[in-house]
Amino acid sequence: MNDLSATDRCVKCGLCLPHCPTFALTGNEADSPRGRISLMQALGKNDLQWSPGLFLHLDRCLHCGACEAMCPSRVPFGRLMDTARAVIEPRRKRSLMNRLVRNTGLWLVTSPAGIRVLGKLLVVYQKTGLQSLLGWVPLLPATARRLNRLLPVMQPAGTKEAPINSSYRRRPASNSLKPLDSGIRQNDGKRINQSFPDKHRGEVGLFGSCMGSTFDQLTLSAARQLLQRLGYRVSSPARHACCGALHQHNGAPNTARQLADMIPGIFSDRNTPILVTASGCTAHLLDYKTLYPDTPAATFAERVSDIMHFLLESGRGDMQFAEPEQKVAVYIPCTHRNNLKQHQDVMDVLKWIPGPEPVLINPDGGCCGAAGSYMLSQPELSERLSNPVVERILESGAGLVLTTNIGCSIQLQAALKQRAAAVEVLHPVVLLERLLYVVP
């Protein structure tokens, strides 16, 4: 389980260094993939002292996959980093408060009960004015200050807050399009939304994820509408689902495995595609095939697909779209580029929308600093990484920014809000659904 032998594949060529975001910031060899591989090799041989420096340099890794994507020796760096963090976690001397905050945080965002509690707490926190008040506290710890800034864009499920740019009006579609027949029924304990034209193309499952189902209902609703328009019956699990990525990348592989074992039972056992709107979740679910071979979780992974990839393969059908009223930019998350390697799918689907081609903010890669829990655990580096991305967004003149991962969306929304920039950050499916012609 704690095998670090694959570090021997690294030939220390240094080709990874220019691609590592943290090495670019600090210039410290220990913050580079090559330096971290050396630390892992020492870990495997028990040939080092357990020091704060060791924890710091391993913690600073974004797990962005940029080094692994270009490594000529195919070093499985992401897997090795997960293993290293699992090895060092028991050796950490965390304070009681640190342990409490960490464990409570993971429970809040990944368990059904925690999600419900978190949603209620956020509503109280915002409505009582505590959020605004704490924003003025000068001695608030960096992580707390950053979380406070992120919370305004983390709207709980059911919030009906209008988007920043809400000037879109639905255009009437041509007479050739069929009206949608909407309805909801129960089938084998699953919530089924029926809304599709005469041609039925089968059933698909929509993976809500722990964060998405709580804070990104807008994206899930838009994905459902587009799939129904294409003729698919969309099912969503009645139970909560968490892929376990946060635990896997934060030194808790046993909990990640328990969550993975639960996933197949949450969804229908029929061989229907499972579509995911968050690229980070998609990447981890697909990784089940390597992490848990010959298990139901690995079999489940065979059904998983990113929503943009599925839309491209399905084709636009008879869907017609209006031209957006604002300039559109696209930020490709690290997981979509380096793990899924499907970033071109996003751009190809967006070609369905008439008008100028969207501006790609990071054509050569680059991380915004969100990286799951990284935006909270490493607030200084996270903010330094987001600043140039936000600068490029502002320079582009775009009024809309599209990205396919909820962490990147939260990070960019908070950074843009801090600069008082009236730029809306959306998943591509939200813009597609927003511009879709409908029958009057």
N, C-alpha and C positions, 0 to 999 in steps of 0.2 A: 504493500500500500504506500510506503514511504520510500519508494525506489527513485533515487536521483541519478542512476547510472547513465541515463541518456544525456547528461551534461557532457559526457566524453565525446559526443559527436561534434561539439563546438571546437573549431580549429583556431579560434581567436583571430580570425581574419579582419575583424573590425568593420566589415561591410554594413553591419547593422547600426553602427554608431550614428551616422547622419539621419537615420530614420527614427531614432528614439527621442520622443518629446522631452523626457525628463533630462536626458544628457544634454540636449540643446539648451535647456534652461540653466542647469547647474554647472556643466562642464566637468563634473566629477566622474571619474572612470567607474566608481562604485555605483553610480546612478545610470550606467549604461547596461545593455543586455550582456555584453562581454564581462563586465565587472560583476554583475549579479550571478552569472554562470560560475564565476570563480568562487563567489561566496557560497553558492549551492554545493560546489564540489567540496569545499571545506566542511560544509554541513554534513555531507554524506560520509566523510571520513572522520567526523567528530574532531576535526583539527582546527578548532577556533574557540574563542571565548564568547559566551553569550553576553553581548554588549548592546547598549542602546543604539550604537552605530549600525550593527547588523540588522536590527529590526527596522531602523529608519530607512536604509537603502532598499530593503525588500518591500517595505510598505509603500515607498514612493513609486513603485512600478504601477503604471496605469492599467496593465493587462490589455493594452490596445491592439496587440497582435501585429504591429507594424514590422517588428524585427523578424518574427516568425514567417511573415508573408514573403519576405525577400531572402531568407537565409538559404545559402547554397547547400548547406549541410543538413537542411531540414530538421534542425533542432526543435523539438516540441516545447518551445519556451513556455507557453501558457500552461501546459500540463505540469511542467516542472515548477513553475511559480506557485501553482495550487499546492503541490506537494510540499514545497519549502515552507509555505505559510502554515500548513498543517503540522509540520515538524516543530516550528518555533512557537506556535501558539501556546502549548502547555508550559513553555519556559518563560513566558512573559510575566513580569511582575506588575500586573495591572492593579490599580487602586480599586477599592470596593465600589466607588462611584463610577469609575470607568467601566468596570465589568457590568454594573447595573444598567448604565446607559446603553452599552453595546448590546447586551442581551435583550433588553427591553425594546430597543430599536429594531432588531431583527424580528422579534416576535410581532411587533406592531404592524410591520409592512408585509409579513408573509403568512400570518395565520388568519383564519376567518374571523375569530373573535377579536384579534388585534386590529384588523382592518376596520371593523365596526367601531371599536373604541377610538381609533385614530380619527376617523371621520367626524365623530361627535366632539372629540377634543378640539379639532381644528375649527369647527364652527364656533364653539365657545371662545376659543382663543382669539379669533378674529372679531367676533361680534362684541366682546367685552372691551376691546381696545387695547388688550395686552400686547398685541403684535406691534402696534404703533408706538406704544410706550417703551417697549424694550429696544426699539430701533434707536432711541435716544440715549440709551445707557452706554457711556463711554468705556466702562471697564468690563463689558460683557466679553467672555472668551471668544476667540476667533471662530470656532466651530459653531457656537450658539448664534453669533452675529450672522454667519453665512446661512444657517438654517432659517433664521428669521427672515432673511431676504428671499429665500427660495419659497417659503410658504405662501406668499400671495398668489403664485401661479400654480400651486398644487391644490386645485379646487376639488373638494370631495364629490363623490358620485351624487347626481341629482341637482347639483348647483346649476342654476339657470342664468349664469352671468353672460351677458352679450359679449361677443368677441370685439376686439379693438376696432377692426374694420368690418362693420356689419352692413355695408352698402350694397351687398349682392342681392339681386332680384332674379328669381327664377324666370327663364324665358319659356314661352310655350313651345312644345315640341311639334314636330311634323305629325300629320294625321296617321302616318304609318306606324307610329309607336302605340303600343297597347297600354291602357291604364293599369296601374298596379293593383292587385287584389290583396289587400293587407289583412292579416289576421294572426292570432296566436292560439296555439293548441298545445296540449301536453302529450308527450310520447315517451314512454319508458322513463319517466322521471326527468326528461330533458325539456328545457324551454325551447319551443320551436316557433320561429317567426316565419310566416308564409307571406310572400309578396313577390310574385314573379310573373312574367308574361306566359303566353300559351306554351312555349317550348320549355320543358323542364330538363335541366341538365344534371340533376342529381343533388345530393346533399353534401354539405361541407360543415365542419365544426369550426367555431371561432374561439380561439384561446384568448381569454381576457387578461391573464396574468394578475399577480397580486397588486402591483402598482397601477397597471392599466385599468383594471376593473374598478379601482377606487378613484383615480385621478384623471383618467383619460376616456371617459364614457363617450365624449364627442367623436373620437377616432373609431371606437368600436361600433357606434351607431352608423357612422358614415360607411365603414367597411361592410356592414350588414346590408345597407341600402344598395350599394353598388353590386354586391353579389346577388341580391334578389333581382335587381334590374337585369342581370345577365342570365337569370333563370335558375339560380341555385336556391335550394331550401337551406336555410342557415340555422344550425343548432348551437346553443350555448349551454354549457354544463350548469346544472342547478347548484353544484357545490363549488367552493373556492379552489383555484388551482395556482400553485406557485412552482416555478421550474427549478428553484434551488440555486440559481446562479450566484446570488449574493452570498449564500453560505459557502458554496464551493470556492469562491474567490477570496473568502475571508477566514480561511483556516478551520472550517467546520464541515468537512466532507461527509461525515456520518449523517448529519442532519440533511445535507443536500441529497444523499442517497435515499433517506426516508421519504423526502418529498417526491423524488423521482419515482419511487415505488408506488406512490399513491396516484400518480397522474393517469395511468391507463384505466384505472377503475372509475375515474371521474368522468371520462368521456365514453361515448358509445363504443361497444366492441365491434361495430361494423367497420369495414375497411374504407372509411370516408376520409378525405383529406382534412388535415388540421391546419388551419391558417392562423398565423401569428402576425400581429401588427407591430410589435417591438422587436427590432433587429437583435438586441441583446438576448432576449428570451429565445428567439428563433435559433440563434447560434448555439445556445446552451442545450436546448432541446435536441438539436441535431447531434450534439456531442454525446448524447446518451449512447449512441452506437459504439463509441470508443470507450467511454467511461464504464458502461455496464453491459458488456457483450453477453449475448445469449440470455437476456432477461426480457420480461414484458415491456420494460422501459425502452430497451433498444428496438423492439418491434414497433412500439408506438412512434419512435423517432422516424421510422420509414414513412410515416404518414404526414410528417410536418413539412410545411412550406411557408416561406415568407409571403405576405399578402401581395406585395408588388410583383414578385416572381409569378405567383399564381394568376394574377390579372393579366400579365403579359402573355402567358401561355394560353389563357382562355380567350384572349382577344377582346376587342371593345364591343363586339356584337353590333346592335343597332343603337348604342348609346351615342348621343351627340352632346357636345359641350360648348359653352359660351366662352368667349375670350375674357380673361381676367381683367379687371379694371385697374390693377396695380402691377408694377413690376415684380416678378417672382424670382427668388433666389433659392438655391438648394444647398443644404449642408449634408454631406454623406457621413454618417457615423462610422467610427472605426470598425465596429462589428459587421456592418454591411459591406465595407470595403475589404477588410483584412480576413475576416472569418468566413462570411458567406460568399465573398467574392462575386456579388451580384449587384454592384452599384450601378452598372449600366442599365439594369432592369428598371430602376427608378427613372432614369432619364428617358428611356424608351417609352414607358407608360405615359409620362408627362407630354410626350409628343402628340397624344390624343387631343390635347388642349390647343386650340388655335391661337395664333399670335406669336410674338417673339419667343425664342427659346429661353428657358430659365437660365439665370446666371449660376454657374457652379462655383460655390464659395471656396471649396478646397479641392481643386482638380488634382493636386499632387499629394493628397492625404493631409494628415495633421489632426490632432485631437483637441476637442474643445474643453477637456478637463473634467467632464462629468464622470465617466467611467464608473458607473454604479454608485457605490458608497464613497468613492474617492473625493467627490465634491464636498463631502462633510469631514472625512478623515484627514484630508490634506488641503485645507481651505486656501492656503497661500499659493501653492503650486497650481491648484485648480483654477484660481482666479487669474494667475499669470498666463495660463494656457488659453483661457477663454477670451482674454483681451484682444489679441490679434484677430481672432475669428470675428468678434463683434465689430472691430474696426473695418474688416473687409465687407461685412454686411452693410454697415453704414455707408461705406464708399460706393457700394453697388447701387445705392438709391432704391433698393427693393422695399416694398411695403409689406411683402409676405415672404417668410422663410419657411421652407419645407424641410423636414427631417424625419427619419423613420425610427427613431428611438426615443422613448419617453425621457430618459435621463438627459440626453442632449437637448431635448425640448425644454425641460425645466431649467437647465443651466443657461441656455441662450435667452429664454424669456426673462429670467431674473436679471441677467447682465444688461439686456436691452432696457428693461424697466428702470434699472438703476441710472441709466443715462437718459431717461425720459424720452426714449425713442419710440414713436408710434409704429412699431413693426410687430406684426403678428406672426407667431411661430406655430405651424400646423404640421400634422402628418399629411403626406400627399393625398391620401384617400379623402381627407376632409375637404380639400380644395376641389378634387374631382367631383365629389357629391354635391358640393356647393354650386358648381358650375354646370351641373347636369341639367339638360333640358327635360322638362316634365310635361305631362299631358294636363291641360287645364280642366 
